Amino acid sequence: MTLPSPWWDKDRHADRRPFLIARNRITAAVRGWFAERDFTEVEAAALNVSPGNEAHLHGFATEAITTGGERATLYLHTSPEFAAKKLLAAGETRIFDLARVWRNRERGPLHSPEFTMLEWYRAGEPYEQLMADCAGLLALAAETAGTTRFSFRGLEADPFAAPERVTVAQALERFAGVDLLATVQADGATDRDGLAAQAGVRVAEDDTWADIFSRLLVETVEPNLGVGRATILCEYPISEAALARPKAADPRVAERFELYACGVELANAFGELTDAGEQRRRFEIEMEEKARVYGERYPIDEDLLAALGQMPDACGSALGFDRLVMLAAGATRIEQVQWTPVP
């Protein structure tokens, strides 16, 4: 049997090197872009008491041992979000982090267990400003890489064109013929049977409303996003935005959007929830679902909940930096843009 060539094989590295040099140029350009806008670069610790409290987010656990032999479980963070919010509570107002993050159960052309997350926050500014930031970063990456088009799996997008903005409800009506908000109540409660009756996708007997929603999004909506130009998919149902505040005009939906180009999800952004009691309630719901589906749960970061009581109104975005480099440089797999891919 012939073993696959390792990433450090000279010929294979030579093939990947143009993508890696493009990554370096884009990294430098991004740092300059944020510096010009008076952002401070921060560096979140990778080890945390909780890797995050979303049901389908999976962390890597390790054990910390003190000099006295006491043992405690710690987790590699899945995002620098919790640390960033504590920095906002401490008085920072514009921050960004090019953070190495870790997510278990993720591997594929667009997924790596270890990758780079570009995360940034603005205190006292509306979350719509993040939409403008995302558009600016798309153009910056393209210009730095020397391209005028993003392409992936036969789809193309103009990174310099203003992104299309569409709500989740509008997208599901357009691509699946589903009236989503008819199944969401003012208090955020959802009608599972009502959504199942409309869905044109497979529905199992034990599927929850969230399961059906996710399948509709993945199978009918996402393949159509970011074609021709980027798409900002906004106003997610409040139950699908565990860390976002409700939209003032319609509490059934949240101040959450995702950025897509060529059918690829690039960024996830929130108007941040600062109500510690409500955040605890949402985390507990998420961990109950995690226990039901996966048989495990993560601790809740009590330090984060305490910080939320002092944190100002803010908005924040997390962008998959490796994916942005892939589209700008013309790569087809995430390992092509990582200097030393995970084995």
C-alpha positions as CSV (number, residue, x, y, z in Angstrom):
1,M,0.0,0.0,0.0
2,T,1.3,3.5,-0.9
3,L,1.0,6.0,1.9
4,P,-0.2,9.5,1.1
5,S,2.5,12.1,0.8
6,P,2.9,14.1,4.1
7,W,2.4,17.8,4.0
8,W,6.2,18.3,4.6
9,D,7.1,16.4,1.4
10,K,9.1,19.0,-0.7
11,D,6.9,18.7,-3.8
12,R,3.7,18.9,-1.9
13,H,4.9,21.9,0.1
14,A,6.0,23.6,-3.1
15,D,2.4,23.2,-4.4
16,R,1.0,24.6,-1.2
17,R,3.5,27.4,-0.7
18,P,1.8,30.1,-2.9
19,F,-1.4,29.7,-0.8
20,L,0.7,30.0,2.4
21,I,2.4,33.2,1.2
22,A,-1.0,34.6,0.3
23,R,-2.1,33.8,3.8
24,N,0.8,35.7,5.3
25,R,0.0,38.8,3.1
26,I,-3.6,38.7,4.1
27,T,-2.8,38.3,7.8
28,A,-0.6,41.4,7.6
29,A,-3.3,43.3,5.7
30,V,-6.0,42.4,8.2
31,R,-3.8,43.6,11.1
32,G,-3.3,46.9,9.3
33,W,-7.0,47.2,8.4
34,F,-7.9,47.0,12.1
35,A,-5.1,49.2,13.3
36,E,-6.3,52.0,10.9
37,R,-9.7,51.7,12.6
38,D,-8.3,52.1,16.2
39,F,-8.7,48.5,17.2
40,T,-6.4,46.9,19.7
41,E,-5.2,43.4,19.0
42,V,-5.7,41.0,22.0
43,E,-4.7,37.4,22.6
44,A,-7.1,35.2,24.5
45,A,-5.9,32.3,26.5
46,A,-6.6,29.0,24.9
47,L,-7.4,27.1,28.1
48,N,-10.8,27.8,29.6
49,V,-13.1,26.3,32.2
50,S,-15.7,25.9,29.4
51,P,-15.1,25.6,25.7
52,G,-18.5,27.1,24.9
53,N,-22.1,26.2,25.7
54,E,-23.8,25.5,22.4
55,A,-25.3,22.1,22.0
56,H,-23.6,21.1,18.8
57,L,-20.2,22.7,19.6
58,H,-17.6,20.1,20.7
59,G,-14.4,21.0,22.6
60,F,-11.1,19.2,23.4
61,A,-10.7,18.5,27.1
62,T,-7.4,18.3,29.0
63,E,-6.4,18.1,32.7
64,A,-4.5,20.8,34.7
65,I,-2.4,19.5,37.6
66,T,-1.2,21.8,40.3
67,T,2.2,21.5,42.1
68,G,0.2,20.0,44.9
69,G,-1.3,17.3,42.7
70,E,-4.9,18.8,42.5
71,R,-6.5,18.1,39.2
72,A,-9.0,20.1,37.2
73,T,-10.5,19.7,33.8
74,L,-9.9,22.5,31.3
75,Y,-10.9,22.9,27.7
76,L,-9.2,24.4,24.6
77,H,-11.5,27.2,23.5
78,T,-13.7,26.9,20.5
79,S,-13.7,30.7,20.2
80,P,-12.1,33.6,22.0
81,E,-15.6,35.0,22.6
82,F,-15.8,34.5,26.4
83,A,-12.4,36.1,26.9
84,A,-13.2,39.0,24.6
85,K,-16.4,39.8,26.5
86,K,-14.5,39.9,29.7
87,L,-12.1,42.4,28.1
88,L,-15.1,44.5,27.1
89,A,-16.3,44.5,30.7
90,A,-12.8,45.6,31.7
91,G,-13.1,48.7,29.5
92,E,-11.8,47.8,26.1
93,T,-13.9,49.2,23.3
94,R,-12.6,48.0,20.0
95,I,-10.7,44.7,20.0
96,F,-9.7,41.9,17.6
97,D,-8.0,38.5,17.9
98,L,-6.5,36.3,15.3
99,A,-7.0,33.3,17.5
100,R,-6.1,29.7,17.2
101,V,-9.2,27.7,18.2
102,W,-10.1,24.0,18.4
103,R,-13.3,22.2,17.6
104,N,-13.8,18.4,17.9
105,R,-15.9,16.3,15.5
106,E,-15.0,18.6,12.6
107,R,-12.9,17.4,9.6
108,G,-13.4,18.0,5.9
109,P,-12.5,20.3,3.0
110,L,-13.7,23.3,5.0
111,H,-13.2,22.0,8.5
112,S,-10.1,21.4,10.6
113,P,-10.0,20.4,14.3
114,E,-7.6,23.4,14.8
115,F,-8.0,26.6,12.8
116,T,-7.7,30.4,13.0
117,M,-10.7,32.5,14.0
118,L,-10.6,36.3,13.3
119,E,-12.9,37.7,16.0
120,W,-13.6,41.4,16.6
121,Y,-15.9,43.5,18.8
122,R,-17.2,47.0,18.9
123,A,-18.6,48.5,22.1
124,G,-21.4,51.0,21.8
125,E,-21.9,50.4,18.1
126,P,-24.8,48.8,16.2
127,Y,-24.4,45.3,14.9
128,E,-25.1,46.5,11.4
129,Q,-21.6,48.0,11.5
130,L,-20.2,44.5,11.4
131,M,-21.9,43.9,8.1
132,A,-19.9,46.8,6.6
133,D,-16.8,45.4,8.3
134,C,-17.4,42.0,6.6
135,A,-17.7,43.6,3.2
136,G,-14.5,45.5,3.8
137,L,-12.6,42.4,4.8
138,L,-13.8,40.5,1.7
139,A,-12.5,43.2,-0.6
140,L,-9.3,43.5,1.4
141,A,-8.5,39.8,1.1
142,A,-9.2,39.8,-2.6
143,E,-7.1,42.9,-3.3
144,T,-4.2,41.5,-1.2
145,A,-4.3,38.1,-3.0
146,G,-4.6,39.8,-6.4
147,T,-7.9,38.4,-7.4
148,T,-11.2,39.9,-8.6
149,R,-13.3,36.8,-8.1
150,F,-13.9,34.2,-5.4
151,S,-14.7,30.7,-6.6
152,F,-15.4,27.4,-4.9
153,R,-17.0,24.2,-6.2
154,G,-18.2,25.8,-9.4
155,L,-19.7,28.9,-7.7
156,E,-18.3,32.4,-8.1
157,A,-18.7,35.7,-6.2
158,D,-17.5,39.3,-6.7
159,P,-15.7,40.2,-3.4
160,F,-15.9,43.9,-4.2
161,A,-19.7,44.0,-4.8
162,A,-22.0,45.1,-1.9
163,P,-23.3,41.9,-0.2
164,E,-26.9,41.0,-0.6
165,R,-28.9,41.2,2.7
166,V,-31.7,38.7,3.2
167,T,-33.4,37.5,6.4
168,V,-33.6,33.9,7.3
169,A,-37.4,34.0,6.9
170,Q,-37.1,35.5,3.4
171,A,-34.5,32.9,2.4
172,L,-36.6,30.0,3.5
173,E,-39.7,31.4,1.7
174,R,-37.6,31.9,-1.5
175,F,-35.8,28.6,-1.6
176,A,-38.0,26.2,0.4
177,G,-41.5,27.8,0.3
178,V,-41.6,27.8,4.1
179,D,-43.3,30.4,6.3
180,L,-40.8,30.2,9.1
181,L,-42.1,32.9,11.4
182,A,-45.5,31.3,11.5
183,T,-43.8,28.6,13.6
184,V,-42.1,31.0,16.0
185,Q,-44.1,32.7,18.9
186,A,-43.4,36.1,20.4
187,D,-41.7,34.5,23.4
188,G,-39.4,32.4,21.2
189,A,-41.3,29.1,21.6
190,T,-41.4,27.1,18.4
191,D,-44.0,24.9,16.7
192,R,-42.3,21.7,15.6
193,D,-45.3,20.1,13.9
194,G,-46.1,23.3,12.0
195,L,-42.6,23.4,10.6
196,A,-42.5,19.7,9.8
197,A,-45.8,20.1,7.8
198,Q,-44.2,22.7,5.6
199,A,-40.7,21.1,5.2
200,G,-39.8,19.6,1.9
201,V,-36.9,17.7,3.5
202,R,-36.7,14.4,5.3
203,V,-38.2,14.7,8.8
204,A,-37.6,11.9,11.4
205,E,-40.1,11.3,14.2
206,D,-37.7,12.4,16.9
207,D,-36.5,15.5,15.1
208,T,-36.9,18.7,17.1
209,W,-37.9,22.1,15.5
210,A,-34.2,23.0,15.6
211,D,-33.3,19.8,13.8
212,I,-35.8,20.5,11.0
213,F,-34.7,24.2,10.8
214,S,-31.0,23.2,10.5
215,R,-31.7,20.6,7.8
216,L,-33.8,23.2,5.8
217,L,-31.0,25.7,6.1
218,V,-28.2,23.3,5.0
219,E,-30.1,21.6,2.2
220,T,-32.2,24.3,0.7
221,V,-30.8,27.7,1.6
222,E,-27.0,27.6,2.0
223,P,-26.1,26.2,-1.4
224,N,-27.8,29.3,-2.9
225,L,-26.0,31.9,-0.8
226,G,-23.1,34.1,-1.9
227,V,-23.6,33.4,-5.6
228,G,-22.5,36.3,-7.8
229,R,-21.9,38.4,-4.7
230,A,-21.7,37.7,-0.9
231,T,-24.8,37.2,1.1
232,I,-25.6,38.4,4.6
233,L,-28.2,36.1,6.1
234,C,-29.7,37.9,9.0
235,E,-32.4,37.8,11.7
236,Y,-32.1,34.2,12.9
237,P,-34.9,32.8,15.1
238,I,-34.1,33.7,18.7
239,S,-33.8,30.0,19.6
240,E,-31.0,29.7,17.1
241,A,-28.9,32.6,18.5
242,A,-27.8,31.5,22.0
243,L,-25.5,34.6,22.6
244,A,-27.4,37.3,20.7
245,R,-29.9,39.8,21.9
246,P,-33.5,39.9,20.4
247,K,-34.2,42.4,17.6
248,A,-36.1,45.3,19.1
249,A,-38.7,45.4,16.2
250,D,-39.4,41.7,16.4
251,P,-38.4,39.6,19.5
252,R,-39.0,36.4,17.6
253,V,-35.7,36.9,15.8
254,A,-32.2,37.9,17.0
255,E,-29.5,40.3,16.0
256,R,-27.5,37.6,14.3
257,F,-26.2,37.3,10.8
258,E,-23.9,35.0,8.9
259,L,-21.8,35.9,5.9
260,Y,-21.6,33.6,2.9
261,A,-19.6,33.6,-0.3
262,C,-19.7,30.9,-3.0
263,G,-22.0,28.9,-0.7
264,V,-19.3,28.9,2.1
265,E,-20.2,30.2,5.5
266,L,-17.5,32.7,6.4
267,A,-18.6,34.7,9.5
268,N,-21.1,34.6,12.3
269,A,-22.0,37.9,14.0
270,F,-24.2,39.1,17.0
271,G,-25.6,42.0,18.7
272,E,-24.3,40.7,22.0
273,L,-26.7,39.6,24.8
274,T,-25.7,41.3,28.1
275,D,-28.5,39.9,30.3
276,A,-26.7,37.4,32.6
277,G,-29.9,35.8,33.8
278,E,-31.2,35.2,30.3
279,Q,-27.7,34.0,29.1
280,R,-27.7,31.5,32.0
281,R,-31.1,30.2,31.0
282,R,-30.1,29.8,27.3
283,F,-26.8,28.0,28.3
284,E,-28.8,25.6,30.5
285,I,-31.2,24.8,27.6
286,E,-28.2,24.2,25.3
287,M,-26.5,21.9,27.7
288,E,-29.7,19.9,28.3
289,E,-29.9,19.4,24.5
290,K,-26.2,18.5,24.4
291,A,-26.8,15.9,27.1
292,R,-29.8,14.5,25.3
293,V,-28.1,14.2,21.9
294,Y,-24.4,13.4,22.9
295,G,-24.6,12.3,26.5
296,E,-22.3,15.1,27.8
297,R,-22.4,18.6,29.0
298,Y,-19.9,21.4,29.6
299,P,-19.6,23.7,32.7
300,I,-21.0,27.1,32.5
301,D,-18.4,29.9,32.8
302,E,-19.6,31.7,35.9
303,D,-16.9,34.4,35.4
304,L,-18.4,35.2,32.0
305,L,-21.9,35.6,33.5
306,A,-20.4,38.0,36.1
307,A,-18.7,40.0,33.4
308,L,-21.9,40.4,31.4
309,G,-23.3,42.5,34.3
310,Q,-20.5,45.0,33.6
311,M,-20.2,44.6,29.9
312,P,-21.4,47.6,27.7
313,D,-23.7,47.1,24.7
314,A,-21.6,45.7,22.0
315,C,-21.5,43.7,18.8
316,G,-19.1,41.0,17.7
317,S,-18.2,38.9,14.7
318,A,-16.2,35.6,14.3
319,L,-14.8,34.9,10.8
320,G,-13.2,31.7,9.7
321,F,-9.8,33.2,8.6
322,D,-8.6,30.0,6.8
323,R,-11.8,29.9,4.7
324,L,-11.4,33.6,3.7
325,V,-7.8,32.8,2.6
326,M,-9.0,29.7,0.7
327,L,-11.5,31.8,-1.4
328,A,-9.1,34.7,-1.9
329,A,-6.1,32.4,-2.9
330,G,-8.2,29.9,-4.9
331,A,-7.5,26.9,-2.6
332,T,-9.9,23.9,-2.5
333,R,-9.1,22.4,0.9
334,I,-8.4,24.0,4.2
335,E,-5.1,22.1,4.7
336,Q,-3.7,24.0,1.7
337,V,-3.7,27.3,3.6
338,Q,-2.5,26.0,6.9
339,W,1.3,26.0,7.4
340,T,1.3,22.8,9.4
341,P,-2.0,20.9,9.0
342,V,-3.4,18.7,11.8
343,P,-2.4,15.1,11.3
